[in-house]
């Protein structure tokens, strides 16, 4: 057994050999590492709060059915954007050898942005045609509905009634099966920051 740090550990100077062959972290380095983790966590929470605030405060207006082509085009572009954001974060996380923690947070933010994209889609659909989604009146209802779909809980108090709403819910379910499971599989395969990747 050697006194080298685990594979992927960014600072090799902070590991020392203690009695009995166990590895201990230098107290100053441990304090610095915890400070970096706290800052990174605070930055992630601020980003999540920021994108949630944008979602809740973004002025939107009801869409008319005459804009069907435009609505479909914007939805598909948004869907492709959410998918590419998740895929890019998955690739960045898998390729990261030294800073996996920041990549994991980017992956979590990307997944949350996808949830907000679908919530905004549901909100626009409900304001344009209230008969499409039963029980969806506010943006918080839309976020709640999107989160119940991602988590596959489905309480039933908010549900798709119209064919268009059911089509979007089906797209979100397929999106979740493909992209959320891709993100989870990539994170599991890459391991936690500082661990050797699993084969």
Rosetta silent file (secondary structure, phi, psi, omega in degrees, C-alpha in Angstrom):
SEQUENCE: XXXXXXXXXXXXXXXXXXXXXXXXXXXXXXXXXXXXXXXXXXXXXXXXXXXXXXXXXXXXXXXXXXXXXXXXXXXXXXXXXXXXXXXXXXXXXXXXXXXXXXXXXXXXXXXXXXXXXXXXXXXXXXXXXXXXXXXXXXXXXXXXXXXXXXXXXXXXXXXXXXXXXXXXXXXXXXXXXXXXXXXXXXXXXXXXXXXXXXX
SCORE:     score description
SCORE:     0.000 S_00000001
   1 L     0.000  132.382 -179.061    0.000    0.000    0.000 S_00000001
   2 L  -108.188  169.448  179.861    1.398    3.369   -0.956 S_00000001
   3 L   -90.355   17.451 -179.927    0.726    6.875    0.295 S_00000001
   4 L   -77.023  148.769  178.247   -0.584    8.050   -3.084 S_00000001
   5 L   -71.202  164.606  177.695   -4.023    9.670   -3.278 S_00000001
   6 L   -61.343  156.915  178.599   -6.927    7.905   -5.006 S_00000001
   7 L   -56.718  129.931  178.022   -7.132    8.051   -8.780 S_00000001
   8 L    92.164   -3.796 -179.749   -8.461   11.403   -9.906 S_00000001
   9 L   -72.193  127.031 -170.350   -7.644   13.305   -6.717 S_00000001
  10 L   -69.973  -33.198 -174.081   -6.641   16.828   -7.848 S_00000001
  11 L  -119.870  106.740 -175.302   -4.029   17.739   -5.223 S_00000001
  12 H   -75.110  -14.434 -175.896   -1.443   15.066   -4.439 S_00000001
  13 H   -79.723   -9.071 -173.252    0.222   17.131   -1.675 S_00000001
  14 H   -93.458   -2.868 -179.897   -2.651   16.812    0.772 S_00000001
  15 E   -97.920  136.171  176.517   -2.360   13.089    1.467 S_00000001
  16 E  -130.513  155.044  175.924   -0.077   11.821    4.205 S_00000001
  17 E   -86.940  128.355  176.792    0.689    8.367    5.524 S_00000001
  18 L  -104.039  173.496  179.284   -0.525    7.836    9.075 S_00000001
  19 H   -63.638  145.408  179.768    0.369    5.071   11.443 S_00000001
  20 H    83.863    5.805  176.540   -1.069    1.705   10.511 S_00000001
  21 H    79.062    8.797  178.859   -0.929    2.406    6.788 S_00000001
  22 L   -86.669  150.666  178.999   -4.201    4.407    6.671 S_00000001
  23 E   -91.800  131.916  174.927   -4.518    7.537    4.604 S_00000001
  24 E  -125.693  148.523  179.395   -5.420   10.748    6.389 S_00000001
  25 E   -92.493  138.893  174.809   -6.018   14.108    4.885 S_00000001
  26 L   -58.273  132.314 -176.138   -4.042   17.103    6.062 S_00000001
  27 H   -57.299  -39.327  178.421   -6.455   19.247    8.182 S_00000001
  28 H   -64.628  -42.762  179.612   -5.749   22.423    6.188 S_00000001
  29 H   -67.180  -37.205  177.853   -6.322   20.625    2.910 S_00000001
  30 H   -62.960  -43.411  177.681   -9.479   19.035    4.272 S_00000001
  31 H   -61.917  -43.353  179.001  -10.778   22.476    5.267 S_00000001
  32 H   -64.343  -41.049  179.419   -9.921   23.859    1.812 S_00000001
  33 H   -64.226  -42.097  178.187  -11.629   20.921    0.106 S_00000001
  34 H   -64.457  -36.874  178.040  -14.775   21.408    2.189 S_00000001
  35 H   -63.962  -41.310  177.979  -14.764   25.118    1.308 S_00000001
  36 H   -63.626  -41.627  179.648  -14.598   24.247   -2.407 S_00000001
  37 H   -65.071  -43.321  178.789  -17.493   21.801   -2.000 S_00000001
  38 H   -62.514  -42.901  178.441  -19.596   24.388   -0.130 S_00000001
  39 H   -63.199  -42.922 -179.617  -18.943   27.015   -2.810 S_00000001
  40 H   -64.431  -41.750  178.379  -19.780   24.573   -5.569 S_00000001
  41 H   -65.402  -42.866  178.260  -22.984   23.522   -3.816 S_00000001
  42 H   -62.687  -40.128  178.660  -23.969   27.161   -3.205 S_00000001
  43 H   -63.806  -41.464  179.435  -23.319   27.976   -6.881 S_00000001
  44 H   -64.478  -44.266  179.226  -25.494   25.040   -7.976 S_00000001
  45 H   -62.450  -41.721  178.447  -28.336   26.065   -5.642 S_00000001
  46 H   -63.620  -40.089  177.840  -28.142   29.654   -6.949 S_00000001
  47 H   -64.516  -44.211  178.840  -28.283   28.437  -10.562 S_00000001
  48 H   -62.584  -42.309  176.975  -31.299   26.226   -9.787 S_00000001
  49 H   -65.026  -37.762  179.504  -33.049   29.106   -8.013 S_00000001
  50 H   -64.439  -47.445 -179.320  -32.190   31.413  -10.924 S_00000001
  51 H   -69.442  -30.880  175.659  -33.616   29.179  -13.634 S_00000001
  52 H   -67.406  -40.824  178.095  -36.696   28.535  -11.462 S_00000001
  53 H   -63.462  -40.841  177.291  -37.167   32.295  -11.032 S_00000001
  54 H   -61.741  -44.229  178.685  -36.889   32.783  -14.801 S_00000001
  55 H   -60.182  -45.386 -176.057  -39.485   30.061  -15.318 S_00000001
  56 H   -73.984  -28.496 -173.381  -41.859   31.561  -12.747 S_00000001
  57 H  -106.375  -10.065 -178.865  -41.424   35.200  -13.818 S_00000001
  58 L   -61.988  122.328 -179.824  -40.981   34.945  -17.601 S_00000001
  59 L   -72.165  125.335  176.864  -43.873   36.791  -19.235 S_00000001
  60 L  -130.841  155.769  177.776  -45.762   34.479  -21.599 S_00000001
  61 L  -124.174  158.494  178.829  -49.038   34.852  -23.409 S_00000001
  62 L   -63.442  142.204  179.460  -51.591   32.342  -24.532 S_00000001
  63 L   -97.502  151.117  177.494  -50.933   30.911  -27.966 S_00000001
  64 L   -99.426  154.575 -179.519  -53.544   30.563  -30.667 S_00000001
  65 H   -67.190  -19.296  177.235  -54.123   27.387  -32.616 S_00000001
  66 H   -65.661  -19.197  178.765  -53.445   29.329  -35.833 S_00000001
  67 H   -94.272   27.386 -173.443  -49.785   29.320  -34.808 S_00000001
  68 H   -56.007  -43.798 -179.795  -49.646   25.500  -34.789 S_00000001
  69 H   -63.881  -44.420  178.941  -46.609   25.270  -37.069 S_00000001
  70 H   -63.499  -42.747  178.880  -44.712   27.856  -35.037 S_00000001
  71 H   -60.557  -47.920 -179.828  -45.680   26.161  -31.777 S_00000001
  72 H   -63.406  -41.129 -179.673  -44.512   22.764  -33.028 S_00000001
  73 H   -64.814  -45.617  179.752  -41.244   24.194  -34.385 S_00000001
  74 H   -64.752  -40.579  178.389  -40.413   26.027  -31.154 S_00000001
  75 H   -62.146  -46.119 -179.483  -41.306   22.941  -29.100 S_00000001
  76 H   -65.873  -37.588  176.725  -39.093   20.667  -31.219 S_00000001
  77 H   -64.978  -43.164  177.463  -36.198   23.156  -31.092 S_00000001
  78 H   -63.417  -40.427  178.057  -36.573   23.365  -27.293 S_00000001
  79 H   -63.095  -44.940  177.679  -36.740   19.584  -27.039 S_00000001
  80 H   -64.278  -38.633  177.904  -33.579   19.225  -29.129 S_00000001
  81 H   -64.073  -43.927  178.657  -31.886   21.910  -27.021 S_00000001
  82 H   -64.021  -41.904  179.071  -32.759   20.159  -23.742 S_00000001
  83 H   -64.596  -44.453 -179.048  -31.571   16.828  -25.136 S_00000001
  84 H   -68.215  -32.887  176.013  -28.282   18.260  -26.412 S_00000001
  85 H   -63.203  -44.644  178.751  -27.684   20.018  -23.084 S_00000001
  86 H   -65.528  -45.620 -179.588  -28.069   16.731  -21.226 S_00000001
  87 H   -61.811  -42.233  179.954  -25.914   14.812  -23.717 S_00000001
  88 H   -64.742  -37.631  177.991  -23.156   17.448  -23.559 S_00000001
  89 H   -70.733  -35.909  175.419  -23.171   17.321  -19.751 S_00000001
  90 H   -61.754  -46.391 -179.714  -23.110   13.503  -19.802 S_00000001
  91 H   -65.155  -41.143  178.785  -20.088   13.571  -22.110 S_00000001
  92 H   -63.722  -39.638  179.504  -18.360   16.249  -20.014 S_00000001
  93 H   -67.239  -44.173 -179.012  -18.956   14.223  -16.859 S_00000001
  94 H   -67.057  -32.733 -179.282  -17.707   10.988  -18.380 S_00000001
  95 H   -82.996  -14.066 -178.004  -14.604   12.701  -19.790 S_00000001
  96 L   -72.972  127.552  177.921  -13.746   14.485  -16.555 S_00000001
  97 L  -104.411  -31.183 -174.494  -10.881   12.836  -14.773 S_00000001
  98 L  -111.031  -28.885 -173.384  -10.122   15.379  -12.063 S_00000001
  99 L  -122.649   53.588 -178.721  -13.195   17.544  -11.547 S_00000001
 100 H   -63.025  -28.778 -178.603  -16.154   15.167  -11.681 S_00000001
 101 H   -60.572  -47.311 -179.747  -18.052   17.057   -8.957 S_00000001
 102 H   -64.831  -36.963  179.069  -18.589   20.176  -11.057 S_00000001
 103 H   -67.399  -38.423  178.545  -19.621   18.035  -14.024 S_00000001
 104 H   -63.714  -39.445  178.178  -22.145   16.141  -11.916 S_00000001
 105 H   -66.156  -38.123  175.584  -23.676   19.422  -10.823 S_00000001
 106 H   -62.250  -38.094  177.927  -23.859   20.533  -14.445 S_00000001
 107 H   -64.960  -42.746  178.445  -25.634   17.288  -15.259 S_00000001
 108 H   -64.481  -41.443  178.070  -28.169   17.852  -12.481 S_00000001
 109 H   -63.637  -41.573  179.250  -28.806   21.420  -13.653 S_00000001
 110 H   -61.274  -42.110  177.979  -29.275   20.174  -17.240 S_00000001
 111 H   -63.964  -40.062  179.624  -31.867   17.633  -16.093 S_00000001
 112 H   -67.737  -37.651  176.782  -33.699   20.315  -14.112 S_00000001
 113 H   -62.203  -38.243  176.826  -33.700   22.671  -17.111 S_00000001
 114 H   -63.503  -40.338  176.880  -35.358   19.879  -19.123 S_00000001
 115 H   -61.281  -43.076  179.359  -38.032   19.558  -16.411 S_00000001
 116 H   -66.255  -35.996  177.181  -38.621   23.326  -16.589 S_00000001
 117 H   -59.900  -47.416  179.305  -38.856   23.187  -20.391 S_00000001
 118 H   -67.059  -37.015  178.084  -41.654   20.634  -20.192 S_00000001
 119 H   -61.947  -42.725  177.892  -43.347   22.581  -17.376 S_00000001
 120 H   -63.929  -38.961  177.366  -43.342   25.713  -19.535 S_00000001
 121 H   -61.127  -44.070  179.337  -44.777   23.685  -22.433 S_00000001
 122 H   -65.699  -40.166  179.954  -47.599   22.417  -20.214 S_00000001
 123 H   -63.774  -45.491  178.157  -48.299   25.899  -18.884 S_00000001
 124 H   -62.358  -39.458  179.302  -48.503   27.383  -22.384 S_00000001
 125 H   -64.838  -42.291 -178.273  -50.731   24.533  -23.478 S_00000001
 126 H   -70.087  -34.800  178.728  -53.063   25.016  -20.495 S_00000001
 127 H   -74.414  -29.595  179.140  -53.316   28.785  -20.949 S_00000001
 128 H   -78.391  -36.593 -178.282  -54.027   28.368  -24.664 S_00000001
 129 L  -146.073   92.144 -174.660  -56.558   25.576  -24.218 S_00000001
 130 L   -60.061  -17.821 -179.463  -57.641   24.945  -20.603 S_00000001
 131 L   -78.890   -9.639 -176.785  -59.367   21.672  -21.560 S_00000001
 132 L   -71.484  -43.105 -175.685  -56.047   19.978  -22.430 S_00000001
 133 E  -127.797  113.007 -178.814  -54.723   19.481  -18.877 S_00000001
 134 E   -72.653  131.431  175.456  -57.138   19.062  -15.968 S_00000001
 135 L    86.668    0.184 -179.211  -56.107   20.827  -12.762 S_00000001
 136 L   -99.757  107.946 -177.886  -53.314   22.913  -14.312 S_00000001
 137 L  -118.335  -33.445 -174.020  -53.922   26.598  -13.585 S_00000001
 138 L  -121.578  171.471  176.271  -50.580   28.117  -12.525 S_00000001
 139 H   -65.442  -34.965  177.957  -46.904   27.772  -13.355 S_00000001
 140 H   -65.437  -36.605  174.095  -46.379   25.956  -10.064 S_00000001
 141 H   -60.106  -41.560 -179.306  -49.039   23.457  -11.174 S_00000001
 142 H   -65.782  -42.462  177.778  -47.082   22.996  -14.407 S_00000001
 143 H   -64.276  -43.451  177.366  -43.797   22.445  -12.552 S_00000001
 144 H   -58.439  -45.814 -179.852  -45.530   20.023  -10.196 S_00000001
 145 H   -62.562  -44.842  179.372  -47.019   18.127  -13.146 S_00000001
 146 H   -63.287  -40.843  178.795  -43.665   17.916  -14.931 S_00000001
 147 H   -67.786  -35.400  177.615  -41.932   16.671  -11.770 S_00000001
 148 H   -68.191  -30.538  177.036  -44.597   13.999  -11.194 S_00000001
 149 H   -71.807  -44.179  179.316  -44.008   12.764  -14.730 S_00000001
 150 H   -61.955  -42.238 -177.811  -40.222   12.637  -14.298 S_00000001
 151 L   -81.442   -5.475 -177.733  -40.561   10.826  -10.989 S_00000001
 152 L    57.255   29.679  177.951  -43.306    8.579  -12.447 S_00000001
 153 L   -79.782  -56.502  176.492  -45.447    9.216   -9.353 S_00000001
 154 L    57.652   73.864 -179.029  -48.534   10.562  -11.121 S_00000001
 155 L   -67.371  -26.956  177.861  -50.934   11.448   -8.308 S_00000001
 156 L    96.466  -10.392  179.245  -53.740   12.076  -10.797 S_00000001
 157 L   -71.060  -30.507  171.686  -54.839   15.471   -9.492 S_00000001
 158 L  -119.077  124.765 -177.484  -53.265   17.108  -12.556 S_00000001
 159 E  -152.436  157.483 -179.873  -53.523   15.000  -15.704 S_00000001
 160 E   -77.181  127.114  177.176  -53.644   15.226  -19.479 S_00000001
 161 L  -106.083  -40.348 -176.613  -57.179   15.208  -20.875 S_00000001
 162 L   -86.300  163.950 -178.732  -56.688   16.336  -24.479 S_00000001
 163 H   -66.535  -39.533  178.996  -54.873   14.536  -27.268 S_00000001
 164 H   -64.058  -42.451  178.912  -52.220   17.246  -27.653 S_00000001
 165 H   -64.657  -40.586  178.477  -51.448   17.138  -23.925 S_00000001
 166 H   -65.422  -34.207  177.090  -51.229   13.359  -24.001 S_00000001
 167 H   -65.781  -42.450  179.735  -48.835   13.582  -26.947 S_00000001
 168 H   -68.523  -40.667  176.612  -46.541   15.968  -25.032 S_00000001
 169 H   -60.771  -42.025  177.948  -46.713   13.783  -21.902 S_00000001
 170 H   -62.712  -40.401  176.445  -45.802   10.773  -24.055 S_00000001
 171 H   -62.907  -40.386  178.884  -42.869   12.707  -25.497 S_00000001
 172 H   -66.804  -38.528  177.344  -41.703   13.602  -21.985 S_00000001
 173 H   -62.764  -43.564  177.265  -41.947    9.978  -20.892 S_00000001
 174 H   -65.280  -42.068  177.066  -39.878    8.880  -23.899 S_00000001
 175 H   -57.184  -45.738  179.183  -37.439   11.753  -23.268 S_00000001
 176 H   -62.685  -44.036 -179.904  -37.065   10.590  -19.667 S_00000001
 177 H   -59.994  -39.368 -177.452  -36.505    6.982  -20.681 S_00000001
 178 H   -82.405  -58.516 -167.586  -33.756    7.969  -23.087 S_00000001
 179 H   -85.508  -38.100  177.726  -32.011   11.009  -21.633 S_00000001
 180 H   -68.763  -42.018  177.698  -32.569   10.735  -17.886 S_00000001
 181 H   -67.472  -32.920  174.026  -31.538    7.082  -17.914 S_00000001
 182 H   -61.823  -43.401  179.980  -28.510    8.023  -20.062 S_00000001
 183 H   -64.903  -43.856  179.578  -27.521   10.610  -17.446 S_00000001
 184 H   -65.380  -43.180  179.279  -27.956    8.166  -14.560 S_00000001
 185 H   -63.708  -39.941  179.165  -26.028    5.425  -16.386 S_00000001
 186 H   -66.150  -41.867  179.245  -23.183    7.821  -17.223 S_00000001
 187 H   -65.572  -40.602  178.420  -22.946    9.029  -13.635 S_00000001
 188 H   -66.649  -41.923 -178.352  -22.921    5.462  -12.298 S_00000001
 189 H   -67.494  -37.718 -178.596  -20.318    4.314  -14.840 S_00000001
 190 H   -76.965  -22.566 -178.568  -18.027    7.268  -14.171 S_00000001
 191 L    79.459  177.602  178.171  -18.327    6.869  -10.408 S_00000001
 192 L   -76.622  159.009  177.085  -18.146    9.601   -7.836 S_00000001
 193 L   -55.611  132.932  179.948  -15.523   12.338   -8.059 S_00000001
 194 L    91.356  -11.566  177.409  -12.186   10.958   -6.950 S_00000001
 195 L   -92.824  155.679  173.529  -13.138    7.333   -7.641 S_00000001
 196 L   -72.467  140.068  178.667  -11.747    5.236  -10.422 S_00000001
 197 L   -60.662  145.132  178.656  -14.255    4.828  -13.275 S_00000001
 198 L   -82.085  146.420  179.264  -16.165    1.545  -13.267 S_00000001
 199 L   -97.345    0.000    0.000  -15.657   -0.783  -16.172 S_00000001
